[in-house]
Amino acid sequence: NAFTDNGKLFLGGQTFHAGSLSVGAAGLVQGYLGNSTINDAIVNAGKIEAKGGTLSVTGNVTGAGVLQADSGATLSLAGAANVAKTVTDNGTVTLGANDSLVVTGTVDPTSTGLFILNNASLLEIAADTGANNKMSFLGTGKLAIDAVAKFGAGAGLGTYTGPLLQNFGAGDQIDLKDLIFAGAAVDSYTVATGLLQLHSGSTKATLDFQNSSLGVGTFQLANDTTGHVLLTHS
């Protein structure tokens, strides 16, 4: 069976299953209390919001809608291939092992929450110019940044602000998808600030790492197989 939501679907610790779920442009799916679960794939043109507790979605979320995690709440995505145009994260957005989330538009720059990448999960972001959200690698996760100039603000400067990258270690990867590998180099890493400065030609990139989680070791640059930079640390 298929279910279409053009209004409001509230879950307060319940499990919803209809075979498939479509959320219209004016539609809202909200988990507001306890541990709520949607055991369906969702085509989302509206908003899926974790307002309280944990809202888990076991199927793929696709479409040009909004994903939102409010303060103190968790949105858990366990579908293998999730897509959203906009993500507002003031709580926690977590990806399951081997699962992905592609943000085709932007992470709301006012976001203050946490993205969690588990084993072999992928978070790909077209734009995130915010300074107060965080991305934590819990396992061998991969972050793909489509445009280095749209990830944080002030790339190439010591005054750069951007998402804080936590627990980045052996096996984790950051794919800088518009930084050309030929001629790419690390300019500096400042332990006191956690800022890593890179360049390729005239294009500059900066990443803000949680310096206490890196420990000893070095950054390595490799070809991501498309001619762009794949960053690791060991």
C-alpha positions in Angstrom: 0.0 0.0 0.0 1.0 3.6 -0.5 0.3 6.5 1.8 0.4 10.2 0.8 0.8 12.9 3.5 -0.3 16.4 2.5 -0.9 17.4 6.0 0.7 16.4 9.3 1.8 13.0 10.4 2.8 12.9 14.1 4.6 10.0 15.7 5.0 9.9 19.5 7.0 6.7 20.0 5.0 4.7 17.4 6.1 2.7 14.3 4.5 3.6 10.9 4.5 1.2 8.0 2.4 1.6 4.8 4.7 0.1 2.1 5.6 3.5 0.8 5.2 7.1 2.0 5.0 10.3 0.0 5.2 13.7 1.7 3.7 16.5 -0.3 5.1 20.0 -0.5 2.9 21.1 2.4 3.3 17.9 4.3 5.1 17.3 7.6 6.2 14.1 9.2 7.3 14.6 12.8 8.6 12.4 15.5 8.0 14.4 18.7 8.4 11.9 21.6 10.2 8.7 22.4 11.6 6.4 19.7 9.5 6.6 16.6 10.2 4.5 13.4 9.1 4.7 9.8 9.6 1.4 8.1 9.1 2.8 4.6 10.9 4.5 1.8 9.9 8.1 1.7 9.5 10.5 -1.3 9.8 13.8 0.5 8.7 17.1 -1.0 7.9 18.6 2.4 9.6 18.2 5.8 10.7 15.2 7.9 11.4 16.5 11.4 12.8 14.9 14.5 11.4 17.2 17.2 11.9 15.1 20.2 13.4 11.7 21.0 14.7 9.7 18.0 12.9 9.4 14.6 14.3 6.5 12.6 13.7 5.9 8.9 14.6 2.5 7.6 14.0 3.1 3.9 15.5 5.5 1.5 14.5 9.2 1.8 14.5 10.9 -1.6 13.1 14.1 -3.1 13.7 17.8 -2.8 12.3 18.2 0.7 13.8 19.2 4.0 15.3 17.1 6.7 15.4 18.6 10.2 16.7 17.5 13.6 15.8 19.9 16.5 17.8 20.5 19.6 17.9 17.3 21.7 16.4 15.2 19.0 17.9 12.6 16.6 17.1 11.8 13.0 18.4 8.4 12.2 18.7 7.5 8.5 19.2 3.7 7.8 18.3 3.7 4.1 21.2 2.9 1.8 20.8 6.0 -0.4 19.2 9.1 1.1 18.8 12.5 -0.7 17.6 15.9 0.6 17.8 19.4 -0.8 18.0 21.1 2.6 19.1 19.8 6.0 18.6 21.8 9.2 20.6 20.1 12.0 20.3 21.5 15.5 20.3 18.1 17.1 21.8 14.9 15.6 21.6 13.4 12.2 23.1 9.9 12.1 23.8 7.7 9.1 23.8 3.9 9.4 26.7 1.7 8.4 27.1 1.6 4.6 24.3 4.2 4.2 24.6 7.6 2.6 23.0 11.1 2.6 23.5 13.5 -0.3 22.5 17.1 0.4 21.9 18.5 -3.1 21.3 22.1 -1.8 22.6 23.3 1.5 23.0 22.5 5.1 21.2 25.4 6.9 24.1 27.7 7.9 22.5 28.4 11.3 22.7 24.7 12.2 24.4 23.9 15.5 24.0 20.1 15.6 26.0 17.0 14.9 26.2 14.7 11.8 27.4 11.2 12.7 29.1 9.0 10.1 29.3 5.4 11.0 31.3 2.5 9.3 31.4 3.0 5.5 28.7 5.7 5.6 28.9 8.7 3.2 27.8 12.2 3.7 28.0 14.4 0.5 27.3 18.1 0.8 26.8 20.7 -2.0 27.1 23.6 0.4 27.6 24.2 4.1 28.7 27.7 5.0 27.9 27.4 8.7 30.4 27.7 11.5 28.6 25.8 14.3 27.7 22.4 13.1 29.9 19.3 13.6 30.7 16.1 11.7 31.9 13.1 13.6 33.6 10.1 12.0 32.7 7.0 14.1 34.2 4.3 12.1 35.5 4.5 8.5 33.3 7.2 7.2 33.6 9.4 4.1 32.7 13.1 3.7 32.4 14.4 0.1 32.5 18.2 -0.3 31.2 19.2 -3.7 32.6 22.8 -3.6 35.4 23.8 -1.3 34.5 27.5 -1.6 31.0 26.7 -0.2 32.2 24.7 2.8 32.7 27.1 5.6 33.7 30.7 5.1 37.1 32.3 4.4 38.9 29.4 2.7 42.6 29.9 2.7 42.6 32.3 5.6 43.6 31.9 9.2 40.2 33.4 10.1 38.3 30.5 8.4 35.2 29.3 10.1 33.4 26.1 9.1 32.0 22.8 10.3 34.1 21.1 13.0 35.4 17.7 11.9 35.7 15.3 14.8 37.3 11.9 15.3 38.9 11.9 11.9 41.4 9.0 11.8 42.8 6.1 9.9 40.3 4.8 7.4 38.3 8.0 7.2 38.2 10.0 4.0 37.3 13.5 2.8 36.7 13.9 -1.0 37.3 17.5 -2.1 35.4 17.1 -5.4 36.4 20.3 -7.0 40.1 20.5 -5.8 42.3 19.2 -8.7 44.7 16.5 -7.5 47.5 17.5 -10.0 49.5 20.1 -8.2 47.5 19.9 -5.0 49.5 20.4 -1.7 49.0 20.8 2.0 50.2 24.3 2.9 49.9 24.0 6.7 48.2 22.4 9.6 48.0 24.5 12.8 47.6 22.3 15.9 46.4 25.2 18.1 43.4 26.0 15.8 42.9 22.7 14.0 43.0 24.5 10.7 44.3 22.6 7.6 45.2 24.8 4.6 45.4 23.3 1.1 45.6 24.5 -2.4 45.6 23.4 -6.0 46.4 26.1 -8.5 44.6 29.2 -7.4 41.9 27.2 -5.6 42.2 27.2 -1.8 40.6 25.0 0.7 40.5 25.0 4.5 39.1 22.4 6.9 38.6 22.7 10.6 39.6 19.6 12.6 39.0 18.8 16.3 42.7 19.0 17.0 42.6 16.9 20.1 41.2 13.9 18.2 43.9 13.8 15.5 46.9 12.8 17.6 50.2 12.3 15.9 50.4 11.5 12.2 50.2 13.2 8.9 47.7 14.1 6.2 47.9 12.4 2.8 46.5 13.5 -0.6 45.5 10.9 -3.2 43.6 10.9 -6.5 39.9 10.1 -5.8 39.8 8.4 -9.3 38.1 11.5 -10.9 41.2 13.7 -10.8 40.4 15.4 -7.5 41.7 15.3 -4.0 41.0 12.5 -1.5 42.3 13.4 1.9 43.2 10.9 4.6 45.2 10.9 7.8 47.4 8.3 9.4 
